Amino acid sequence: MAVKQPGNTLKISREQVNAMMKQVLIENPQYIGVWTLWEPNAFDGQDSRYANTKEYGKSGRYFPYWNRGTGVISVEPIVDFDTGDWYQVPKSTKREYVTDLYTYPVMGKAVLMISVVAPIVVNDVFYGVAGETSLWIFFRKLQIG
């Protein structure tokens, strides 16, 4: 299980999860981005250890967003998680969420996208979300209509 619970030892590291998310993008070229966003200290209880680093910012909170919007797979900070519906709706409902259409830069062009976000809930406790954005979802949404 990839959430730190009292009395449990976390079996996977941030580095391992980052490597897995990068591999998902390598193996699925239709995906533009994949991410997880965890409540403070919810992933491994180590936010203070990672605080003030380039990868995790001032808080050390675990929220990697791996994407290929520039044509190169890289990680960038997640924005708007304190106010964005894509985080707040799954947090309050503990249910999946599909965003409205939005534009995202892909290879220098604004592209219409939709993201699908799933809450990470264990024993009815919200720990964070996992999400993905892909052109495939956008086209499939149009086909299903």
Chimera marker file (.cmm) of the C-alpha trace (Angstrom):
<marker_set name="trace">
<marker id="1" x="0.000" y="0.000" z="0.000" r="1" g="1" b="0" radius="0.5"/>
<marker id="2" x="1.394" y="3.397" z="-0.953" r="1" g="1" b="0" radius="0.5"/>
<marker id="3" x="0.040" y="5.441" z="1.928" r="1" g="1" b="0" radius="0.5"/>
<marker id="4" x="1.653" y="5.922" z="5.300" r="1" g="1" b="0" radius="0.5"/>
<marker id="5" x="-0.719" y="4.815" z="8.028" r="1" g="1" b="0" radius="0.5"/>
<marker id="6" x="0.026" y="4.740" z="11.732" r="1" g="1" b="0" radius="0.5"/>
<marker id="7" x="1.942" y="1.570" z="12.544" r="1" g="1" b="0" radius="0.5"/>
<marker id="8" x="2.589" y="0.702" z="8.884" r="1" g="1" b="0" radius="0.5"/>
<marker id="9" x="5.902" y="0.956" z="7.090" r="1" g="1" b="0" radius="0.5"/>
<marker id="10" x="5.657" y="2.482" z="3.657" r="1" g="1" b="0" radius="0.5"/>
<marker id="11" x="6.761" y="-0.063" z="1.056" r="1" g="1" b="0" radius="0.5"/>
<marker id="12" x="7.436" y="2.319" z="-1.851" r="1" g="1" b="0" radius="0.5"/>
<marker id="13" x="9.441" y="5.521" z="-2.099" r="1" g="1" b="0" radius="0.5"/>
<marker id="14" x="8.735" y="8.810" z="-3.836" r="1" g="1" b="0" radius="0.5"/>
<marker id="15" x="11.518" y="8.013" z="-6.241" r="1" g="1" b="0" radius="0.5"/>
<marker id="16" x="9.938" y="4.659" z="-7.137" r="1" g="1" b="0" radius="0.5"/>
<marker id="17" x="6.524" y="6.246" z="-7.729" r="1" g="1" b="0" radius="0.5"/>
<marker id="18" x="8.137" y="8.964" z="-9.860" r="1" g="1" b="0" radius="0.5"/>
<marker id="19" x="9.898" y="6.300" z="-11.931" r="1" g="1" b="0" radius="0.5"/>
<marker id="20" x="6.608" y="4.414" z="-12.395" r="1" g="1" b="0" radius="0.5"/>
<marker id="21" x="4.732" y="7.547" z="-13.493" r="1" g="1" b="0" radius="0.5"/>
<marker id="22" x="7.477" y="8.408" z="-15.981" r="1" g="1" b="0" radius="0.5"/>
<marker id="23" x="7.307" y="4.823" z="-17.320" r="1" g="1" b="0" radius="0.5"/>
<marker id="24" x="3.518" y="5.168" z="-17.790" r="1" g="1" b="0" radius="0.5"/>
<marker id="25" x="4.166" y="8.140" z="-20.077" r="1" g="1" b="0" radius="0.5"/>
<marker id="26" x="6.890" y="6.272" z="-21.975" r="1" g="1" b="0" radius="0.5"/>
<marker id="27" x="4.604" y="3.298" z="-22.592" r="1" g="1" b="0" radius="0.5"/>
<marker id="28" x="1.461" y="5.338" z="-23.352" r="1" g="1" b="0" radius="0.5"/>
<marker id="29" x="2.207" y="8.081" z="-25.875" r="1" g="1" b="0" radius="0.5"/>
<marker id="30" x="-1.456" y="9.138" z="-25.899" r="1" g="1" b="0" radius="0.5"/>
<marker id="31" x="-1.083" y="10.445" z="-22.320" r="1" g="1" b="0" radius="0.5"/>
<marker id="32" x="-0.038" y="14.048" z="-21.923" r="1" g="1" b="0" radius="0.5"/>
<marker id="33" x="0.300" y="13.965" z="-18.144" r="1" g="1" b="0" radius="0.5"/>
<marker id="34" x="-0.076" y="11.824" z="-15.028" r="1" g="1" b="0" radius="0.5"/>
<marker id="35" x="0.054" y="12.950" z="-11.431" r="1" g="1" b="0" radius="0.5"/>
<marker id="36" x="-0.660" y="12.288" z="-7.809" r="1" g="1" b="0" radius="0.5"/>
<marker id="37" x="-1.343" y="14.908" z="-5.183" r="1" g="1" b="0" radius="0.5"/>
<marker id="38" x="-1.283" y="13.910" z="-1.544" r="1" g="1" b="0" radius="0.5"/>
<marker id="39" x="-2.571" y="15.605" z="1.567" r="1" g="1" b="0" radius="0.5"/>
<marker id="40" x="0.252" y="16.955" z="3.780" r="1" g="1" b="0" radius="0.5"/>
<marker id="41" x="2.379" y="14.030" z="5.038" r="1" g="1" b="0" radius="0.5"/>
<marker id="42" x="-0.163" y="11.520" z="3.686" r="1" g="1" b="0" radius="0.5"/>
<marker id="43" x="2.161" y="9.681" z="1.303" r="1" g="1" b="0" radius="0.5"/>
<marker id="44" x="5.148" y="8.848" z="3.457" r="1" g="1" b="0" radius="0.5"/>
<marker id="45" x="5.084" y="11.185" z="6.446" r="1" g="1" b="0" radius="0.5"/>
<marker id="46" x="8.343" y="12.705" z="5.164" r="1" g="1" b="0" radius="0.5"/>
<marker id="47" x="7.258" y="16.144" z="3.915" r="1" g="1" b="0" radius="0.5"/>
<marker id="48" x="9.667" y="17.922" z="6.282" r="1" g="1" b="0" radius="0.5"/>
<marker id="49" x="12.558" y="15.843" z="4.925" r="1" g="1" b="0" radius="0.5"/>
<marker id="50" x="11.790" y="17.044" z="1.381" r="1" g="1" b="0" radius="0.5"/>
<marker id="51" x="10.892" y="20.647" z="2.323" r="1" g="1" b="0" radius="0.5"/>
<marker id="52" x="12.701" y="23.444" z="0.509" r="1" g="1" b="0" radius="0.5"/>
<marker id="53" x="13.836" y="21.231" z="-2.365" r="1" g="1" b="0" radius="0.5"/>
<marker id="54" x="13.429" y="21.917" z="-6.075" r="1" g="1" b="0" radius="0.5"/>
<marker id="55" x="11.233" y="18.853" z="-6.552" r="1" g="1" b="0" radius="0.5"/>
<marker id="56" x="8.840" y="19.432" z="-3.651" r="1" g="1" b="0" radius="0.5"/>
<marker id="57" x="8.982" y="23.146" z="-2.902" r="1" g="1" b="0" radius="0.5"/>
<marker id="58" x="8.753" y="24.875" z="0.428" r="1" g="1" b="0" radius="0.5"/>
<marker id="59" x="6.322" y="22.426" z="2.055" r="1" g="1" b="0" radius="0.5"/>
<marker id="60" x="7.886" y="19.163" z="0.876" r="1" g="1" b="0" radius="0.5"/>
<marker id="61" x="4.393" y="17.932" z="0.043" r="1" g="1" b="0" radius="0.5"/>
<marker id="62" x="4.325" y="15.098" z="-2.494" r="1" g="1" b="0" radius="0.5"/>
<marker id="63" x="2.618" y="16.223" z="-5.691" r="1" g="1" b="0" radius="0.5"/>
<marker id="64" x="4.506" y="15.197" z="-8.828" r="1" g="1" b="0" radius="0.5"/>
<marker id="65" x="2.998" y="16.096" z="-12.200" r="1" g="1" b="0" radius="0.5"/>
<marker id="66" x="4.767" y="14.235" z="-14.992" r="1" g="1" b="0" radius="0.5"/>
<marker id="67" x="3.954" y="15.496" z="-18.481" r="1" g="1" b="0" radius="0.5"/>
<marker id="68" x="5.145" y="15.608" z="-22.057" r="1" g="1" b="0" radius="0.5"/>
<marker id="69" x="3.656" y="18.981" z="-23.037" r="1" g="1" b="0" radius="0.5"/>
<marker id="70" x="7.031" y="20.240" z="-24.254" r="1" g="1" b="0" radius="0.5"/>
<marker id="71" x="7.820" y="17.052" z="-26.145" r="1" g="1" b="0" radius="0.5"/>
<marker id="72" x="10.151" y="15.868" z="-23.385" r="1" g="1" b="0" radius="0.5"/>
<marker id="73" x="8.914" y="13.930" z="-20.351" r="1" g="1" b="0" radius="0.5"/>
<marker id="74" x="9.521" y="16.087" z="-17.296" r="1" g="1" b="0" radius="0.5"/>
<marker id="75" x="8.055" y="16.893" z="-13.910" r="1" g="1" b="0" radius="0.5"/>
<marker id="76" x="6.581" y="20.255" z="-13.000" r="1" g="1" b="0" radius="0.5"/>
<marker id="77" x="4.745" y="21.696" z="-9.992" r="1" g="1" b="0" radius="0.5"/>
<marker id="78" x="0.997" y="21.282" z="-9.684" r="1" g="1" b="0" radius="0.5"/>
<marker id="79" x="-0.951" y="24.519" z="-9.354" r="1" g="1" b="0" radius="0.5"/>
<marker id="80" x="-4.397" y="25.416" z="-8.003" r="1" g="1" b="0" radius="0.5"/>
<marker id="81" x="-4.764" y="22.338" z="-5.803" r="1" g="1" b="0" radius="0.5"/>
<marker id="82" x="-6.047" y="24.362" z="-2.869" r="1" g="1" b="0" radius="0.5"/>
<marker id="83" x="-8.856" y="25.833" z="-4.962" r="1" g="1" b="0" radius="0.5"/>
<marker id="84" x="-9.142" y="23.656" z="-8.071" r="1" g="1" b="0" radius="0.5"/>
<marker id="85" x="-12.255" y="21.526" z="-8.495" r="1" g="1" b="0" radius="0.5"/>
<marker id="86" x="-10.075" y="18.701" z="-9.837" r="1" g="1" b="0" radius="0.5"/>
<marker id="87" x="-8.721" y="18.266" z="-6.283" r="1" g="1" b="0" radius="0.5"/>
<marker id="88" x="-11.452" y="19.680" z="-4.077" r="1" g="1" b="0" radius="0.5"/>
<marker id="89" x="-14.373" y="17.723" z="-5.616" r="1" g="1" b="0" radius="0.5"/>
<marker id="90" x="-12.784" y="14.259" z="-5.178" r="1" g="1" b="0" radius="0.5"/>
<marker id="91" x="-11.653" y="15.330" z="-1.707" r="1" g="1" b="0" radius="0.5"/>
<marker id="92" x="-15.164" y="16.280" z="-0.595" r="1" g="1" b="0" radius="0.5"/>
<marker id="93" x="-17.086" y="13.512" z="-2.431" r="1" g="1" b="0" radius="0.5"/>
<marker id="94" x="-14.483" y="10.705" z="-2.431" r="1" g="1" b="0" radius="0.5"/>
<marker id="95" x="-15.602" y="10.036" z="-6.010" r="1" g="1" b="0" radius="0.5"/>
<marker id="96" x="-13.975" y="10.271" z="-9.421" r="1" g="1" b="0" radius="0.5"/>
<marker id="97" x="-14.079" y="13.597" z="-11.211" r="1" g="1" b="0" radius="0.5"/>
<marker id="98" x="-13.895" y="14.553" z="-14.890" r="1" g="1" b="0" radius="0.5"/>
<marker id="99" x="-12.881" y="18.145" z="-15.520" r="1" g="1" b="0" radius="0.5"/>
<marker id="100" x="-14.515" y="20.534" z="-17.927" r="1" g="1" b="0" radius="0.5"/>
<marker id="101" x="-12.645" y="21.163" z="-21.158" r="1" g="1" b="0" radius="0.5"/>
<marker id="102" x="-9.574" y="23.327" z="-20.717" r="1" g="1" b="0" radius="0.5"/>
<marker id="103" x="-6.591" y="24.322" z="-22.795" r="1" g="1" b="0" radius="0.5"/>
<marker id="104" x="-3.087" y="23.072" z="-22.092" r="1" g="1" b="0" radius="0.5"/>
<marker id="105" x="0.090" y="23.838" z="-24.024" r="1" g="1" b="0" radius="0.5"/>
<marker id="106" x="1.320" y="20.844" z="-26.004" r="1" g="1" b="0" radius="0.5"/>
<marker id="107" x="4.349" y="21.409" z="-28.199" r="1" g="1" b="0" radius="0.5"/>
<marker id="108" x="3.710" y="25.162" z="-28.123" r="1" g="1" b="0" radius="0.5"/>
<marker id="109" x="0.034" y="24.970" z="-29.123" r="1" g="1" b="0" radius="0.5"/>
<marker id="110" x="-3.034" y="25.343" z="-26.908" r="1" g="1" b="0" radius="0.5"/>
<marker id="111" x="-4.899" y="22.017" z="-27.032" r="1" g="1" b="0" radius="0.5"/>
<marker id="112" x="-8.331" y="21.232" z="-25.571" r="1" g="1" b="0" radius="0.5"/>
<marker id="113" x="-8.058" y="18.603" z="-22.856" r="1" g="1" b="0" radius="0.5"/>
<marker id="114" x="-10.088" y="16.786" z="-20.233" r="1" g="1" b="0" radius="0.5"/>
<marker id="115" x="-8.578" y="15.233" z="-17.109" r="1" g="1" b="0" radius="0.5"/>
<marker id="116" x="-9.865" y="12.277" z="-15.130" r="1" g="1" b="0" radius="0.5"/>
<marker id="117" x="-9.088" y="12.312" z="-11.419" r="1" g="1" b="0" radius="0.5"/>
<marker id="118" x="-9.629" y="9.514" z="-8.886" r="1" g="1" b="0" radius="0.5"/>
<marker id="119" x="-9.509" y="9.977" z="-5.119" r="1" g="1" b="0" radius="0.5"/>
<marker id="120" x="-7.067" y="7.932" z="-3.064" r="1" g="1" b="0" radius="0.5"/>
<marker id="121" x="-9.173" y="6.720" z="-0.121" r="1" g="1" b="0" radius="0.5"/>
<marker id="122" x="-8.214" y="4.047" z="2.405" r="1" g="1" b="0" radius="0.5"/>
<marker id="123" x="-10.596" y="3.014" z="5.197" r="1" g="1" b="0" radius="0.5"/>
<marker id="124" x="-12.794" y="6.005" z="4.306" r="1" g="1" b="0" radius="0.5"/>
<marker id="125" x="-9.874" y="8.447" z="4.829" r="1" g="1" b="0" radius="0.5"/>
<marker id="126" x="-8.974" y="10.764" z="1.946" r="1" g="1" b="0" radius="0.5"/>
<marker id="127" x="-5.224" y="10.764" z="1.224" r="1" g="1" b="0" radius="0.5"/>
<marker id="128" x="-5.085" y="12.535" z="-2.138" r="1" g="1" b="0" radius="0.5"/>
<marker id="129" x="-5.803" y="12.072" z="-5.835" r="1" g="1" b="0" radius="0.5"/>
<marker id="130" x="-4.328" y="10.422" z="-8.899" r="1" g="1" b="0" radius="0.5"/>
<marker id="131" x="-5.091" y="11.793" z="-12.329" r="1" g="1" b="0" radius="0.5"/>
<marker id="132" x="-4.283" y="11.726" z="-15.999" r="1" g="1" b="0" radius="0.5"/>
<marker id="133" x="-4.746" y="13.928" z="-19.006" r="1" g="1" b="0" radius="0.5"/>
<marker id="134" x="-4.717" y="12.585" z="-22.516" r="1" g="1" b="0" radius="0.5"/>
<marker id="135" x="-5.798" y="13.410" z="-25.999" r="1" g="1" b="0" radius="0.5"/>
<marker id="136" x="-7.297" y="9.921" z="-26.140" r="1" g="1" b="0" radius="0.5"/>
<marker id="137" x="-9.789" y="10.809" z="-23.419" r="1" g="1" b="0" radius="0.5"/>
<marker id="138" x="-10.759" y="13.982" z="-25.245" r="1" g="1" b="0" radius="0.5"/>
<marker id="139" x="-11.415" y="12.137" z="-28.510" r="1" g="1" b="0" radius="0.5"/>
<marker id="140" x="-13.196" y="9.278" z="-26.791" r="1" g="1" b="0" radius="0.5"/>
<marker id="141" x="-15.442" y="11.750" z="-24.945" r="1" g="1" b="0" radius="0.5"/>
<marker id="142" x="-16.388" y="13.215" z="-28.328" r="1" g="1" b="0" radius="0.5"/>
<marker id="143" x="-17.128" y="9.744" z="-29.741" r="1" g="1" b="0" radius="0.5"/>
<marker id="144" x="-19.286" y="8.724" z="-26.776" r="1" g="1" b="0" radius="0.5"/>
<marker id="145" x="-20.865" y="12.198" z="-26.685" r="1" g="1" b="0" radius="0.5"/>
<link id1="1" id2="2" r="1" g="1" b="0" radius="0.2"/>
<link id1="2" id2="3" r="1" g="1" b="0" radius="0.2"/>
<link id1="3" id2="4" r="1" g="1" b="0" radius="0.2"/>
<link id1="4" id2="5" r="1" g="1" b="0" radius="0.2"/>
<link id1="5" id2="6" r="1" g="1" b="0" radius="0.2"/>
<link id1="6" id2="7" r="1" g="1" b="0" radius="0.2"/>
<link id1="7" id2="8" r="1" g="1" b="0" radius="0.2"/>
<link id1="8" id2="9" r="1" g="1" b="0" radius="0.2"/>
<link id1="9" id2="10" r="1" g="1" b="0" radius="0.2"/>
<link id1="10" id2="11" r="1" g="1" b="0" radius="0.2"/>
<link id1="11" id2="12" r="1" g="1" b="0" radius="0.2"/>
<link id1="12" id2="13" r="1" g="1" b="0" radius="0.2"/>
<link id1="13" id2="14" r="1" g="1" b="0" radius="0.2"/>
<link id1="14" id2="15" r="1" g="1" b="0" radius="0.2"/>
<link id1="15" id2="16" r="1" g="1" b="0" radius="0.2"/>
<link id1="16" id2="17" r="1" g="1" b="0" radius="0.2"/>
<link id1="17" id2="18" r="1" g="1" b="0" radius="0.2"/>
<link id1="18" id2="19" r="1" g="1" b="0" radius="0.2"/>
<link id1="19" id2="20" r="1" g="1" b="0" radius="0.2"/>
<link id1="20" id2="21" r="1" g="1" b="0" radius="0.2"/>
<link id1="21" id2="22" r="1" g="1" b="0" radius="0.2"/>
<link id1="22" id2="23" r="1" g="1" b="0" radius="0.2"/>
<link id1="23" id2="24" r="1" g="1" b="0" radius="0.2"/>
<link id1="24" id2="25" r="1" g="1" b="0" radius="0.2"/>
<link id1="25" id2="26" r="1" g="1" b="0" radius="0.2"/>
<link id1="26" id2="27" r="1" g="1" b="0" radius="0.2"/>
<link id1="27" id2="28" r="1" g="1" b="0" radius="0.2"/>
<link id1="28" id2="29" r="1" g="1" b="0" radius="0.2"/>
<link id1="29" id2="30" r="1" g="1" b="0" radius="0.2"/>
<link id1="30" id2="31" r="1" g="1" b="0" radius="0.2"/>
<link id1="31" id2="32" r="1" g="1" b="0" radius="0.2"/>
<link id1="32" id2="33" r="1" g="1" b="0" radius="0.2"/>
<link id1="33" id2="34" r="1" g="1" b="0" radius="0.2"/>
<link id1="34" id2="35" r="1" g="1" b="0" radius="0.2"/>
<link id1="35" id2="36" r="1" g="1" b="0" radius="0.2"/>
<link id1="36" id2="37" r="1" g="1" b="0" radius="0.2"/>
<link id1="37" id2="38" r="1" g="1" b="0" radius="0.2"/>
<link id1="38" id2="39" r="1" g="1" b="0" radius="0.2"/>
<link id1="39" id2="40" r="1" g="1" b="0" radius="0.2"/>
<link id1="40" id2="41" r="1" g="1" b="0" radius="0.2"/>
<link id1="41" id2="42" r="1" g="1" b="0" radius="0.2"/>
<link id1="42" id2="43" r="1" g="1" b="0" radius="0.2"/>
<link id1="43" id2="44" r="1" g="1" b="0" radius="0.2"/>
<link id1="44" id2="45" r="1" g="1" b="0" radius="0.2"/>
<link id1="45" id2="46" r="1" g="1" b="0" radius="0.2"/>
<link id1="46" id2="47" r="1" g="1" b="0" radius="0.2"/>
<link id1="47" id2="48" r="1" g="1" b="0" radius="0.2"/>
<link id1="48" id2="49" r="1" g="1" b="0" radius="0.2"/>
<link id1="49" id2="50" r="1" g="1" b="0" radius="0.2"/>
<link id1="50" id2="51" r="1" g="1" b="0" radius="0.2"/>
<link id1="51" id2="52" r="1" g="1" b="0" radius="0.2"/>
<link id1="52" id2="53" r="1" g="1" b="0" radius="0.2"/>
<link id1="53" id2="54" r="1" g="1" b="0" radius="0.2"/>
<link id1="54" id2="55" r="1" g="1" b="0" radius="0.2"/>
<link id1="55" id2="56" r="1" g="1" b="0" radius="0.2"/>
<link id1="56" id2="57" r="1" g="1" b="0" radius="0.2"/>
<link id1="57" id2="58" r="1" g="1" b="0" radius="0.2"/>
<link id1="58" id2="59" r="1" g="1" b="0" radius="0.2"/>
<link id1="59" id2="60" r="1" g="1" b="0" radius="0.2"/>
<link id1="60" id2="61" r="1" g="1" b="0" radius="0.2"/>
<link id1="61" id2="62" r="1" g="1" b="0" radius="0.2"/>
<link id1="62" id2="63" r="1" g="1" b="0" radius="0.2"/>
<link id1="63" id2="64" r="1" g="1" b="0" radius="0.2"/>
<link id1="64" id2="65" r="1" g="1" b="0" radius="0.2"/>
<link id1="65" id2="66" r="1" g="1" b="0" radius="0.2"/>
<link id1="66" id2="67" r="1" g="1" b="0" radius="0.2"/>
<link id1="67" id2="68" r="1" g="1" b="0" radius="0.2"/>
<link id1="68" id2="69" r="1" g="1" b="0" radius="0.2"/>
<link id1="69" id2="70" r="1" g="1" b="0" radius="0.2"/>
<link id1="70" id2="71" r="1" g="1" b="0" radius="0.2"/>
<link id1="71" id2="72" r="1" g="1" b="0" radius="0.2"/>
<link id1="72" id2="73" r="1" g="1" b="0" radius="0.2"/>
<link id1="73" id2="74" r="1" g="1" b="0" radius="0.2"/>
<link id1="74" id2="75" r="1" g="1" b="0" radius="0.2"/>
<link id1="75" id2="76" r="1" g="1" b="0" radius="0.2"/>
<link id1="76" id2="77" r="1" g="1" b="0" radius="0.2"/>
<link id1="77" id2="78" r="1" g="1" b="0" radius="0.2"/>
<link id1="78" id2="79" r="1" g="1" b="0" radius="0.2"/>
<link id1="79" id2="80" r="1" g="1" b="0" radius="0.2"/>
<link id1="80" id2="81" r="1" g="1" b="0" radius="0.2"/>
<link id1="81" id2="82" r="1" g="1" b="0" radius="0.2"/>
<link id1="82" id2="83" r="1" g="1" b="0" radius="0.2"/>
<link id1="83" id2="84" r="1" g="1" b="0" radius="0.2"/>
<link id1="84" id2="85" r="1" g="1" b="0" radius="0.2"/>
<link id1="85" id2="86" r="1" g="1" b="0" radius="0.2"/>
<link id1="86" id2="87" r="1" g="1" b="0" radius="0.2"/>
<link id1="87" id2="88" r="1" g="1" b="0" radius="0.2"/>
<link id1="88" id2="89" r="1" g="1" b="0" radius="0.2"/>
<link id1="89" id2="90" r="1" g="1" b="0" radius="0.2"/>
<link id1="90" id2="91" r="1" g="1" b="0" radius="0.2"/>
<link id1="91" id2="92" r="1" g="1" b="0" radius="0.2"/>
<link id1="92" id2="93" r="1" g="1" b="0" radius="0.2"/>
<link id1="93" id2="94" r="1" g="1" b="0" radius="0.2"/>
<link id1="94" id2="95" r="1" g="1" b="0" radius="0.2"/>
<link id1="95" id2="96" r="1" g="1" b="0" radius="0.2"/>
<link id1="96" id2="97" r="1" g="1" b="0" radius="0.2"/>
<link id1="97" id2="98" r="1" g="1" b="0" radius="0.2"/>
<link id1="98" id2="99" r="1" g="1" b="0" radius="0.2"/>
<link id1="99" id2="100" r="1" g="1" b="0" radius="0.2"/>
<link id1="100" id2="101" r="1" g="1" b="0" radius="0.2"/>
<link id1="101" id2="102" r="1" g="1" b="0" radius="0.2"/>
<link id1="102" id2="103" r="1" g="1" b="0" radius="0.2"/>
<link id1="103" id2="104" r="1" g="1" b="0" radius="0.2"/>
<link id1="104" id2="105" r="1" g="1" b="0" radius="0.2"/>
<link id1="105" id2="106" r="1" g="1" b="0" radius="0.2"/>
<link id1="106" id2="107" r="1" g="1" b="0" radius="0.2"/>
<link id1="107" id2="108" r="1" g="1" b="0" radius="0.2"/>
<link id1="108" id2="109" r="1" g="1" b="0" radius="0.2"/>
<link id1="109" id2="110" r="1" g="1" b="0" radius="0.2"/>
<link id1="110" id2="111" r="1" g="1" b="0" radius="0.2"/>
<link id1="111" id2="112" r="1" g="1" b="0" radius="0.2"/>
<link id1="112" id2="113" r="1" g="1" b="0" radius="0.2"/>
<link id1="113" id2="114" r="1" g="1" b="0" radius="0.2"/>
<link id1="114" id2="115" r="1" g="1" b="0" radius="0.2"/>
<link id1="115" id2="116" r="1" g="1" b="0" radius="0.2"/>
<link id1="116" id2="117" r="1" g="1" b="0" radius="0.2"/>
<link id1="117" id2="118" r="1" g="1" b="0" radius="0.2"/>
<link id1="118" id2="119" r="1" g="1" b="0" radius="0.2"/>
<link id1="119" id2="120" r="1" g="1" b="0" radius="0.2"/>
<link id1="120" id2="121" r="1" g="1" b="0" radius="0.2"/>
<link id1="121" id2="122" r="1" g="1" b="0" radius="0.2"/>
<link id1="122" id2="123" r="1" g="1" b="0" radius="0.2"/>
<link id1="123" id2="124" r="1" g="1" b="0" radius="0.2"/>
<link id1="124" id2="125" r="1" g="1" b="0" radius="0.2"/>
<link id1="125" id2="126" r="1" g="1" b="0" radius="0.2"/>
<link id1="126" id2="127" r="1" g="1" b="0" radius="0.2"/>
<link id1="127" id2="128" r="1" g="1" b="0" radius="0.2"/>
<link id1="128" id2="129" r="1" g="1" b="0" radius="0.2"/>
<link id1="129" id2="130" r="1" g="1" b="0" radius="0.2"/>
<link id1="130" id2="131" r="1" g="1" b="0" radius="0.2"/>
<link id1="131" id2="132" r="1" g="1" b="0" radius="0.2"/>
<link id1="132" id2="133" r="1" g="1" b="0" radius="0.2"/>
<link id1="133" id2="134" r="1" g="1" b="0" radius="0.2"/>
<link id1="134" id2="135" r="1" g="1" b="0" radius="0.2"/>
<link id1="135" id2="136" r="1" g="1" b="0" radius="0.2"/>
<link id1="136" id2="137" r="1" g="1" b="0" radius="0.2"/>
<link id1="137" id2="138" r="1" g="1" b="0" radius="0.2"/>
<link id1="138" id2="139" r="1" g="1" b="0" radius="0.2"/>
<link id1="139" id2="140" r="1" g="1" b="0" radius="0.2"/>
<link id1="140" id2="141" r="1" g="1" b="0" radius="0.2"/>
<link id1="141" id2="142" r="1" g="1" b="0" radius="0.2"/>
<link id1="142" id2="143" r="1" g="1" b="0" radius="0.2"/>
<link id1="143" id2="144" r="1" g="1" b="0" radius="0.2"/>
<link id1="144" id2="145" r="1" g="1" b="0" radius="0.2"/>
</marker_set>
